[in-house]
Amino acid sequence: MSIPPRIRAGMVGLGMIFDETYRPFFEQVHREGLFRRDFGLVDVDLAAVATRTGTRAGKYRAHAPTPFANLTGPDAAEQLAKSDVDVVCVATPDDRHFGPAKAALTAGKHVLIEKPSVLSLAELDELQALADEKQVLAKVVYHKLLDPDHKKLRTHVLEGNLRHVNNGYCSLLEPKSISTGQFAEWLTGRNPGTYVACHYTKLIDFTFFSRGNYALTRISANGQRGLVGPADGNTWDSTQLQVTYTHLNDGREATFDIHTSWVTPDNFPGYVDQEVQFRFDNGVWNAHQRKRGVEVTIEDRSPGEFKYTPNHHYNGRFVEPWNELSQRGYGIEVIRRFFEEVAYVEHGPGDRHDRWQAMAHYKYNDLSAERNCVAIVQALEAILAEHAAGRPGGMVTTDDGLRLYLPGVAEPKVLYAGRV
Ligand SMILES: NC(=O)c1ccc[n+]([C@@H]2O[C@H](COP(=O)([O-])OP(=O)(O)OC[C@H]3O[C@@H](n4cnc5c(N)ncnc54)[C@H](O)[C@@H]3O)[C@@H](O)[C@H]2O)c1
């Protein structure tokens, strides 16, 4: 039997999301390989990881299925980019994605970045130009697009059952334990909107507005402080983002409010509570994570170890009916799909350039389809920075680059001069 081709993967950042989605994927693909009829059987290995201290990597290496290089220190991501990996996955905190992604693309590696990809359109331009020059994939993870409920919403829209969205709201509330514990290391100066509202800006942009007849028009935002940081500081407890799109043919607008927070009580039943409602000309779509499934309470173990309302669609450990232990869900599926796209580019049939172009065309994950989402993140960050400096109430427009208007100030601040 011939030896299958191998994709060597590198990982920057080994935190919660690595543990929930990448680790199970790498362990699964190590056992089973990656197979599709068009590219055949391909081996995928986690070959190297880059973190600041290497502590978690060291612990994981002791029981990982394959040995991997444990790169550490301030230049760990650069060392990884220069190593012989084929793919680099970037899962550092949201304001530390650009450097590792740029280093990896410069070295000609395929790149997968956790959401939000980057925090400004200038950074996005740079990464996109590198991906085009090197003809590699540069993609971002939005696993909620693979949530069966969100796939069904998009199916209804594409099939014309739900017609012309007018407005809606999305909310994602995380418990205090996230901001005070797990994220305490990087949360100073940050806000819960940048890192989770982007799930919904992407859902909205991809589901309703990615077919060319709409333009992103305005972005505004508010936020509250005083729990995880000082009341006059630049660390935010909660944010409310509002985005408006305009239909280019008839001028009708659609507006969406996205509320995020990381200070809800730890025993709030939703744990990570998620809800969306979209109103159309002819219908309403309401998806609520706590209404779609299981509620479970186990004495002395809920809600810490076992959440009251778990989302088994995202990620769950299961004993399969045939007694095999498995871990599956759309959080892992989206990582697998990215590696299938890389395997297709490198080992599929026909011309590599054609295969690369075909895979770079997907709007659900390619950086080329990220402009609106990155523009919204950049606007949110700029509005909150002005707010923290005593100038709240900003609004960003997109018709002539990204321009930030503040109440009582005639001249806008140009955040990005090019076309959004
Ligand atoms: N897709 C999702 O729904 C989802 C869920 C959670 C997190 N995320 C995203 O994943 C990313 C990481 O989040 P997390 O929850 O795993 O965070 P985390 O705080 O648990 O882990 C971050 C990791 O990055 C490492 N790190 C920090 N700075 C670094 C640097 N300069 N160089 C190398 N390593 C560095 C830390 O040591 C840690 O291992 C964020 O962008 C976040 O938005 C996505």
The ligand as a Tripos MOL2 file, in Angstrom:
@<TRIPOS>MOLECULE
LIG
   44    48     1     0     0
SMALL
NO_CHARGES

@<TRIPOS>ATOM
      1 N1        -15.1650   29.8700   17.1800 N.am      1 LIG1
      2 C1        -15.6060   30.1630   18.4070 C.2       1 LIG1
      3 O1        -16.7720   30.1630   18.7260 O.2       1 LIG1
      4 C2        -14.6240   30.5480   19.4040 C.ar      1 LIG1
      5 C3        -14.8520   30.2670   20.7410 C.ar      1 LIG1
      6 C4        -13.8900   30.6750   21.6540 C.ar      1 LIG1
      7 C5        -12.7920   31.3730   21.2000 C.ar      1 LIG1
      8 N2        -12.6410   31.6460   19.8760 N.ar      1 LIG1
      9 C6        -11.5320   32.4490   19.3740 C.3       1 LIG1
     10 O2        -10.3280   31.7210   19.5210 O.3       1 LIG1
     11 C7         -9.2760   32.5920   19.8980 C.3       1 LIG1
     12 C8         -8.6740   32.0840   21.1840 C.3       1 LIG1
     13 O3         -9.6740   32.0280   22.1550 O.3       1 LIG1
     14 P1         -9.6050   31.0310   23.3900 P.3       1 LIG1
     15 O4        -10.9550   30.9960   23.9640 O.co2     1 LIG1
     16 O5         -8.9670   29.7470   23.0050 O.co2     1 LIG1
     17 O6         -8.6270   31.8920   24.3220 O.3       1 LIG1
     18 P2         -7.7170   31.3970   25.5220 P.3       1 LIG1
     19 O7         -7.4150   32.6130   26.3270 O.co2     1 LIG1
     20 O8         -8.3170   30.2090   26.2060 O.co2     1 LIG1
     21 O9         -6.3810   30.8980   24.7860 O.3       1 LIG1
     22 C9         -5.5040   31.7520   24.0730 C.3       1 LIG1
     23 C10        -4.1890   31.0290   23.8020 C.3       1 LIG1
     24 O10        -3.3140   31.8730   23.0580 O.3       1 LIG1
     25 C11        -2.0250   31.8860   23.6850 C.3       1 LIG1
     26 N3         -1.3890   33.1560   23.3580 N.ar      1 LIG1
     27 C12        -1.7080   34.3900   23.8100 C.ar      1 LIG1
     28 N4         -0.9100   35.3160   23.2420 N.ar      1 LIG1
     29 C13        -0.0650   34.6410   22.4100 C.ar      1 LIG1
     30 C14         0.9670   35.0350   21.5290 C.ar      1 LIG1
     31 N5          1.3000   36.3210   21.3830 N.pl3     1 LIG1
     32 N6          1.6310   34.0640   20.8170 N.ar      1 LIG1
     33 C15         1.2840   32.7620   20.9390 C.ar      1 LIG1
     34 N7          0.2920   32.3280   21.7680 N.ar      1 LIG1
     35 C16        -0.3560   33.2600   22.4890 C.ar      1 LIG1
     36 C17        -2.3470   31.7260   25.1590 C.3       1 LIG1
     37 O11        -1.2040   31.2820   25.8610 O.3       1 LIG1
     38 C18        -3.4350   30.6340   25.0660 C.3       1 LIG1
     39 O12        -2.8320   29.3750   24.8460 O.3       1 LIG1
     40 C19        -9.8980   33.9970   19.9980 C.3       1 LIG1
     41 O13        -9.7170   34.6720   18.7840 O.3       1 LIG1
     42 C20       -11.3720   33.7260   20.1750 C.3       1 LIG1
     43 O14       -12.1960   34.7500   19.6420 O.3       1 LIG1
     44 C21       -13.5070   31.2000   18.9810 C.ar      1 LIG1
@<TRIPOS>BOND
     1     1     2 1
     2     2     3 2
     3     2     4 1
     4     4     5 ar
     5     4    44 ar
     6     5     6 ar
     7     6     7 ar
     8     7     8 ar
     9     8     9 1
    10     8    44 ar
    11     9    10 1
    12     9    42 1
    13    10    11 1
    14    11    12 1
    15    11    40 1
    16    12    13 1
    17    13    14 1
    18    14    15 2
    19    14    16 1
    20    14    17 1
    21    17    18 1
    22    18    19 2
    23    18    20 1
    24    18    21 1
    25    21    22 1
    26    22    23 1
    27    23    24 1
    28    23    38 1
    29    24    25 1
    30    25    26 1
    31    25    36 1
    32    26    27 ar
    33    26    35 ar
    34    27    28 ar
    35    28    29 ar
    36    29    30 ar
    37    29    35 ar
    38    30    31 1
    39    30    32 ar
    40    32    33 ar
    41    33    34 ar
    42    34    35 ar
    43    36    37 1
    44    36    38 1
    45    38    39 1
    46    40    41 1
    47    40    42 1
    48    42    43 1
@<TRIPOS>SUBSTRUCTURE
     1 LIG1         1 GROUP 0 **** ****
